[in-house]
Amino acid sequence: MRILFVCTGNTCRSPMAEGMMRQIAKERGLDVEVRSAGVAASDGSSMSRHAESVLKEQGIMDRIVSTSLHGELVEWADLILALTEGHKRQIVYTFPAAVDKTYTLKEYVEDNADVLAEKEELQRLAAELELDRALGKKPDDAARRRLNELLHRLPVYDISDPFGGSREDYNRAAAEIRAALEKLADRLASDRDHSGDTGWG
């Protein structure tokens, strides 16, 4: 499994996610390759000082330099995890073929059954309304109202941006990322265990 984490400049959130996920995967024996990139990154910049010290404190000494998001990286990845909804939209807008493997990190690890059911309903309603629009039919007012209600009710899946902030801001973002990555590792381990790869053919 090849995972690509994406944020804005690839100097704060996505390199922290990359470093932590590599560590977690190694600890749990998961066969995962990890990289990171930024939708507005310049190549070769160092991680922010606070991001680097957060990782060092967790025993992660990886030297991660910024990489701008490009087509080869998108193709390389089996799963693209954006750190915010805005990043996800930008990835899908620039690389539409990646839509089926692009999520926000928190969205991908969501495990609340009620939230998942509402997300499914939202996608279905959006598709129906889009089809009505394409066919020139008048949109269903009740469906539009329900769509708006769901949009307001569903959680925001953004990881807070510590850029330019204090070490405390970086600690907070890192804690958010690590909590999501632990859930991601649980999901990957579960997928591996249920993939039928048990040596029974």
N, C-alpha and C positions, 0 to 999 in steps of 0.2 A: 504494500500500500504506500503510495507516494502522496504526501500531504503538503500543500502549499498554503502558508498563512500570508494574508495580505492586509496592510494598513496604508497609511498615507506616504510617509517618507522612509519607511523601513529602518527607522533608527530607535523606535521605542517599543510599541506594542507587539508588532509581528516578530521582531528578533527575540523578544522575551518569550513569546509563544513557541518559536522554533527551538530555542535552547531548552526550555522546560519540557517540551514534548519529546525531544530526543532523549532527555534524562529519564522521563517517565517510561518511555517505550523500552529503554534498555533495562530499567529496573523490573519491568513486568514481562520481559521476554517477547515483546511484540515486534514483528517484522515490519518496521515502518521507516521510510526515508522521509526526511523533513527538510523543507526549504522555506524561505520567506522572501517577500518582495513588497514594493510600494507602488501605488497607482501614480504617485507624483514624486518618486524617488530619483535622486541622482546617483549613479553607480559609484561605489567605492567609499562612501562616507562611513565613518565609525558610528557605532552605537552611541546613544546619548550616555553621558557619564553615569547618571542615576540608573539607567536600564542595565548597564554593565555591572554596577555594584550590586544591584538586586540579584542578578544571576550569580555573581561570585559568592554572595552570601549563601546561596543554595548549592554551592559546590560546582557550579557550571562555568567552565573556563573557555567555552567555545568562542572563537574569534569570528564574529559575524559582521560583515560589511554590507552596506545597502546595495540593493539590486532593483532596477526599475522593472516593472511588470512587462513582460513581452511574450509574444506568441509561443516561442519554444518552451518557456516555463509553463505556460497554460496547458500546452499539449503534454508536457512531462507529468503533470499532476493527475492523480486519480480523483483527488478531492481538493477543492479550493475552499478555504475557510477564511472569510473576511472578518475583520474585527468590528465593523459596523455595517448597518444597512446601506449607508451611503457608499461605502467601498464595494459592497456586493452589487449595487446598481451600476456602478462605474465599470466593474469587471464584465458584467453581462452586456452592458451597452457596447463596450469595446470589443468583447469576444463573445458574440451571441451563441456560438457553438458550445460554449462552456456552461450554458444555463443549467443543464441537468446535473452538474457536479459542483455547483457553486452555492454556498450557504454562508450565513454568518455562523461563527463558532458557537454562540449561545443557542441559536436556532437549531443547529444540527444535533446538539446534545439535549434538547428539550425532551423531558420524559413525563410531563404532566398530561395525563390522558385527556382531561377536559380541554386543555390548551391545544393539544394535537387535533382533537375533533373539530374545534373552532377554526383552526388553520385550514383543515381540509374543506370545511364549509365555505370559508372565505375564497379559497382557490376555485371551488366549483361555481360559486356565485359570480366571481370575476370573469370566469370563462364564459358563462351563460350570457352575461351582460355584453361582453365583447362580441360574442356571436350575434346577438340581437343587433348591435350597432353595425356590424359588418353586413347584415342582411337588410339594414334600413328599417328595422322594426322599432317601435317606440319602447324605450326601456321600462321595465317593470318597476314601478315606484317602491313597492314593498321590498323587492330584492335590493334596490339601491339603498334603502333605509337600513336594511339588515347588514349590507356590506359596510356601510359607514359605522354602524354600531360595533361590528367585529373589529374594524380597523382601530377604533378607539379603545377596545377592550383588550386586545392582544398585547402581550408584553413587548417592550422595546428591547431588542437584542444587541444593543451597542455596548462595547467595552469602553469605559470612560477614558478620555484622552489625557495622558499626563504631560504631554509636550509643553515645555516651558514652566512646568510646575515644580513643586517641592519634592523631596525624597518621599514624603508621606503620600503624595499623589501617585508616585510610581509604585509604592508598596501596595496601595489600594488597587491599582490597575493590575498589578502582578497577581494579587490574591484572587481577583475576579477571573483572570486568565487561568490560573492554576486550578481553580475549582471546576471550570469548564473542561480543562484538559483531563482531569481525573475522570470525569464523566465520559469524555471521548475515549479514554483508554478502556474504561469498563465496556463501552459499546464495541470497540474493536476486538477486545478479548472475547466477548460474547459471540460476535460474528464469526470469529475464528473457531470457537468451540462448537458452533452449530453449523459450520460449513460442510460437515461430513468428512473433513480431512482427518479420519481416524485410522487410516491404514487398512480399512475394510473394503477398499476399492470403491 
